[in-house]
Amino acid sequence: MKQKIATIALIVKDYDEAISFYTQKLGFKVLEDTTLGPDKRWVLITPPKSDGATLLLAKATTQEEIRCIGNQAGGRVFLFLHTDDFWRDHKHMSENGVVFKEEPRQEAYGTVAVFKDLYGNLWDLIEPKS
């Protein structure tokens, strides 16, 4: 049994591609990368300057890809990446080639920027209102 439990689990098409995206583009750190068998890995990553938040990367099977990745409404993935410094992270992502589809706007729950990842999925980067 794993001692660390991810706050969020993300289904990805390819481990190495996903790890590269999160570490190189977003500055995440890999906490654990364990091979469990053929095509099975436990990959746990954490955002920069995190106070314990973790993200578990899980590889999708073909059936899961269709259900979880391929048929999203409008291709959108609703994962809220909370940050303690929205503009720093927005700038960091922009400088590292992350494409923003909608520039930051103020919503009831905070400032939001929508960006496109290497899979073509859209994500929300959010700084909660204090």
C-alpha positions as CSV (number, residue, x, y, z in Angstrom):
1,M,0.0,0.0,0.0
2,K,1.3,3.4,-0.9
3,Q,1.8,5.9,2.0
4,K,1.2,8.9,-0.2
5,I,-2.2,9.4,-1.8
6,A,-2.6,11.8,-4.7
7,T,-4.9,14.8,-4.3
8,I,-5.8,14.4,-7.9
9,A,-5.3,11.6,-10.4
10,L,-4.8,12.5,-14.0
11,I,-5.3,10.0,-16.8
12,V,-2.6,10.5,-19.5
13,K,-1.8,8.9,-22.9
14,D,1.9,8.6,-22.3
15,Y,3.9,8.8,-19.0
16,D,7.1,10.3,-20.4
17,E,5.3,12.9,-22.4
18,A,3.1,13.9,-19.5
19,I,6.1,14.0,-17.1
20,S,8.0,16.1,-19.5
21,F,5.1,18.5,-19.9
22,Y,4.6,19.0,-16.2
23,T,8.3,19.2,-15.2
24,Q,9.6,21.3,-18.2
25,K,6.6,23.5,-18.9
26,L,5.0,23.9,-15.5
27,G,8.0,23.4,-13.1
28,F,6.5,20.4,-11.3
29,K,8.8,18.0,-9.4
30,V,8.7,14.2,-9.6
31,L,8.3,12.7,-6.1
32,E,8.2,9.1,-7.1
33,D,8.5,7.2,-10.4
34,T,8.2,3.4,-9.8
35,T,7.9,0.8,-12.5
36,L,5.3,-1.8,-11.3
37,G,5.3,-4.1,-14.4
38,P,4.9,-3.9,-18.1
39,D,3.2,-0.6,-19.0
40,K,2.5,0.0,-15.3
41,R,4.0,2.9,-13.3
42,W,3.3,4.9,-10.2
43,V,4.2,8.5,-11.0
44,L,3.6,11.1,-8.3
45,I,4.3,14.7,-9.1
46,T,3.9,17.9,-7.1
47,P,3.5,21.6,-8.2
48,P,6.4,24.0,-7.5
49,K,6.5,25.4,-4.0
50,S,3.6,23.1,-3.0
51,D,2.6,22.6,0.6
52,G,1.8,18.9,0.1
53,A,-0.5,18.8,-3.0
54,T,0.3,15.9,-5.3
55,L,-0.9,14.7,-8.7
56,L,-0.9,11.0,-9.7
57,L,-0.3,10.3,-13.4
58,A,-2.1,7.1,-14.5
59,K,-1.9,5.8,-18.0
60,A,-5.2,5.3,-19.8
61,T,-6.1,2.0,-21.5
62,T,-7.6,2.3,-25.0
63,Q,-11.1,2.1,-23.6
64,E,-10.3,4.7,-20.9
65,E,-8.8,7.0,-23.5
66,I,-12.0,7.0,-25.5
67,R,-14.1,7.5,-22.3
68,C,-11.9,10.0,-20.4
69,I,-9.7,11.7,-23.0
70,G,-11.4,11.4,-26.4
71,N,-15.0,12.4,-25.8
72,Q,-14.8,15.4,-23.5
73,A,-17.4,18.1,-24.1
74,G,-15.5,20.5,-26.4
75,G,-12.2,18.7,-25.6
76,R,-12.2,20.4,-22.2
77,V,-10.7,18.9,-19.1
78,F,-11.8,20.6,-15.9
79,L,-8.9,20.4,-13.6
80,F,-8.3,23.4,-11.3
81,L,-4.7,24.1,-10.7
82,H,-4.7,26.3,-7.6
83,T,-1.7,28.6,-7.2
84,D,-0.4,30.9,-4.5
85,D,1.0,33.3,-7.1
86,F,-1.2,33.4,-10.2
87,W,0.8,35.9,-12.3
88,R,4.1,34.2,-11.6
89,D,2.8,30.9,-12.8
90,H,1.0,32.4,-15.7
91,K,4.2,34.1,-16.8
92,H,6.3,31.0,-16.3
93,M,3.9,28.9,-18.4
94,S,3.8,31.5,-21.2
95,E,7.6,31.7,-21.3
96,N,7.8,28.0,-21.6
97,G,5.5,27.6,-24.6
98,V,2.1,26.9,-23.0
99,V,-0.6,28.3,-25.2
100,F,-3.3,30.4,-23.5
101,K,-6.6,30.2,-25.2
102,E,-8.3,32.7,-23.0
103,E,-6.5,35.4,-21.1
104,P,-7.1,35.8,-17.3
105,R,-10.5,37.0,-16.3
106,Q,-12.2,37.4,-12.9
107,E,-14.8,34.8,-11.9
108,A,-16.8,34.3,-8.7
109,Y,-14.2,31.8,-7.4
110,G,-11.0,33.6,-8.5
111,T,-8.9,34.6,-11.5
112,V,-9.0,32.1,-14.3
113,A,-6.7,31.5,-17.4
114,V,-7.5,28.8,-19.8
115,F,-4.5,27.1,-21.5
116,K,-4.0,24.3,-24.0
117,D,-1.7,21.4,-23.1
118,L,0.4,19.1,-25.4
119,Y,-2.6,16.8,-25.9
120,G,-4.8,19.6,-27.1
121,N,-6.8,19.5,-23.9
122,L,-7.9,22.8,-22.3
123,W,-7.2,23.4,-18.6
124,D,-8.0,26.0,-16.1
125,L,-5.3,27.8,-14.0
126,I,-7.0,29.4,-11.1
127,E,-6.0,31.7,-8.2
128,P,-8.8,31.4,-5.6
129,K,-10.1,34.7,-4.2
130,S,-8.9,35.4,-0.8
